[in-house]
Amino acid sequence: MFDFLVIGGGMAGISTAARLAPLGNTLVLEMESGLGYHASGRSAALYEAQYGEPSTVVMNLWGRRFFEENDLLSPRGFMVLAPKDDPDGFREAVNTFGGTELSFQEAQNVVPILNPDHLGFAALSNEAYDIDTDRMLQLFAKTLRSSGGEFRFNSKVNAITRTDSGWQISAGDQVFESKILINAAGAWVDQIAALAGQPPMGIIPKRRSMARIPPPGGHDVSSWPMLMDAREAWYAKPDAGKLIVSPADEDPQEPHDAWADDMVLAEGIARYQPFVTEEVTRVESSWAGLRSFAPDKNLVLGPSTTDPNFFWVAGQGGYGIQSAPGYSQYAADLIAGRSSELSEIEPSVTPARFGL
Ligand SMILES: Cc1cc2nc3c(=O)[nH]c(=O)nc-3n(C[C@H](O)[C@H](O)[C@H](O)COP(=O)(O)OP(=O)(O)OC[C@H]3O[C@@H](n4cnc5c(N)ncnc54)[C@H](O)[C@@H]3O)c2cc1C
C-alpha cells in the first residue's frame, strides 16, 4: 500500500511527488517510456513571472527562489513588439509584462532584423529567463528517489476503484493500492477523473506549435531576447543557435500525442514575417504540445469535492514549468494538512470553485 500514488510523469506529477515523498511512500505512474514526454518536454522553457492569472503569478514569484538556489535560470530578456497601428495593444502588453519602451533604433541595436516599415512600438524587460527544464525534471526525480519514491514507466492507468482504505489502481497487468491518488495527468486529467468516478473539471487541452528556423540572416541570435507580439499572435525565441517561432495557437484538442499542423505554422510565420527584414525560407523542424486550461485559466489544486482522497494537480496551461516549484509545494502542504505560504491562492485554485 502506497501513501501517495501520482498519475503523470510530467512536471506536475514529478514535482508534486518529490514534495510528497518525504511524507510517505510515493509512486509515480507514467504511460510513456520516460519523464516529460508530453507538454513538459515541449515547452518554450521561459520564466516570465507576470505570465498567467493572478494566482499563477503568485506561484511564479514564490518559486523564483527555488530556481535561483538550483541554478536553473539563465538571462533571456523579453521584448514586446507592436505594429505602428496598434498602440493600444502595446500599452496593454507593457502594463502586464513591464519593460522599458525603446526607440526603433534602440530596439534594432538589440535585434538587428527588426523591420522599420512595420514596427511601431517596442519595450524590453530583463525579467525573463530560460529555464533548464531537463535538469529541473531530473532534480525533482532525484529528490523523489532520495526519499525512497519510485516511478514506473510504460504504465498506463486504465482502471481505478475506490476501496475502504483508498484506491486500487490498475495499469496494464499491474495493480497498486494507495491511500491518496494524485491526478497530474496533464491533458488527460478529466479522463482520469472519469475512471475514478469523480466530477470532471472541464479541462481543455489546447495545441501550441513551434517551428525551428535557421538563424535569420546568419546572425548570432544567442543574446537576443524572446520576441513577442503584443497581442500574442506569435512569439520567437533563440534556442540552441536557431530561432523557434510559435504561431501562439490555442486550438482545442482531444488529449493525444500532439503534432504541429503545417498550415497553422505557415499562418503563424506569416504573422511574424512583417516584423523582421529576413525572410523565413525554411523550417528545420517542428513540434506541438498541449497546454491544458480550466475554464477560468487558473490551476486546479486541491481535493475533489466528492472524495478527499482524490487530489487534483491540473490545468497548468502555458505556465506549468515556471509555476511548478510553487504549485507542488502548495499541493504537498494541503495534502500534509499544514499551513502554506501560498494559502492566498486557495479560492482561485480549489476544485470547489466550480461548485461540482
Ligand atoms: C509549446 C509549449 C510552450 C510552453 N511554454 C511554456 C513556458 O515557456 N513556460 C512554462 O512555464 N510553461 C510552458 N508551457 C506549459 C507547460 O509545458 C505545461 O503547463 C506543463 O508541462 C504541464 O505539465 P503536466 O505535468 O501537467 O503535463 P504533461 O507534461 O503533459 O504530463 C502529463 C503526463 O501524464 C501522463 N499520463 C496521462 N494519462 C496517463 C495515464 N492514464 N496513465 C499514466 N500516465 C498518464 C502523460 O503521458 C504525461 O506524461 C508550454 C507548453 C507548450 C505545449
The ligand as a Gaussian input file, in Angstrom:
#p B3LYP/6-31G(d) Opt

LIG

0 1
 C        4.618000      24.734000     -26.936000
 C        4.501000      24.966000     -25.455000
 C        5.195000      26.020000     -24.865000
 C        5.153000      26.198000     -23.479000
 N        5.937000      27.144000     -22.904000
 C        5.999000      27.250000     -21.551000
 C        6.907000      28.143000     -20.939000
 O        7.669000      28.832000     -21.618000
 N        6.923000      28.213000     -19.575000
 C        6.099000      27.434000     -18.792000
 O        6.146000      27.536000     -17.569000
 N        5.220000      26.568000     -19.371000
 C        5.161000      26.464000     -20.716000
 N        4.300000      25.580000     -21.297000
 C        3.346000      24.856000     -20.454000
 C        3.969000      23.653000     -19.753000
 O        4.720000      22.903000     -20.661000
 C        2.824000      22.813000     -19.162000
 O        1.979000      23.614000     -18.364000
 C        3.370000      21.691000     -18.267000
 O        4.367000      20.978000     -18.939000
 C        2.242000      20.774000     -17.845000
 O        2.817000      19.715000     -17.105000
 P        1.968000      18.435000     -16.790000
 O        2.850000      17.532000     -15.997000
 O        0.655000      18.823000     -16.244000
 O        1.626000      17.782000     -18.220000
 P        2.449000      16.715000     -19.090000
 O        3.874000      17.090000     -19.223000
 O        1.686000      16.511000     -20.356000
 O        2.407000      15.397000     -18.204000
 C        1.238000      14.640000     -18.012000
 C        1.676000      13.196000     -18.057000
 O        0.601000      12.345000     -17.691000
 C        0.777000      11.127000     -18.388000
 N       -0.478000      10.386000     -18.408000
 C       -1.657000      10.802000     -18.964000
 N       -2.588000       9.830000     -18.807000
 C       -1.995000       8.801000     -18.158000
 C       -2.439000       7.512000     -17.718000
 N       -3.705000       7.074000     -17.936000
 N       -1.551000       6.716000     -17.079000
 C       -0.261000       7.130000     -16.853000
 N        0.210000       8.335000     -17.267000
 C       -0.641000       9.152000     -17.886000
 C        1.207000      11.595000     -19.774000
 O        1.865000      10.577000     -20.501000
 C        2.110000      12.768000     -19.455000
 O        3.481000      12.426000     -19.451000
 C        4.336000      25.350000     -22.682000
 C        3.614000      24.327000     -23.277000
 C        3.708000      24.108000     -24.648000
 C        2.962000      22.965000     -25.255000

